[in-house]
């Protein structure tokens, strides 16, 4: 083994035993580097590292902010669509209520018109029935008057028939009866 020179204690060489047909490998021990002062380049590198981190954080912040904005805009459009659909539904229901109210009023008016028409029709029928009854009553009163007059003539004329037995009076009575029968048939 070869001893290290005494002049360079910080750079001590480690010598190993020679191998057959090989040379010796010297390994240096790593020594700590001395503390050095920061230079402009060191400050520049630190600033670049800080800017890189800042850009990454700002990009992530902007992406998150954009995501929030997109969600807010999407929510606003959904809310607006729901509001419009709700307004459309309320407008439609309001129109339906209005239409049902108008239809009820129209049905009420037409039912009143139908009642008035029915009343007028019943009045006309009643007037026709009354007229028919009056005609029948007049006919019956007239016929009763004729019969009464015939009976009174028969009673008063019957005494005359006993006194006078004339063939002409019998003919006259039969003519009156024929007239009454004709009047009965016509009615």
Helices and strands as residue ranges (DSSP letters): E 13-14, E 27-28, H 40-163, H 167-186
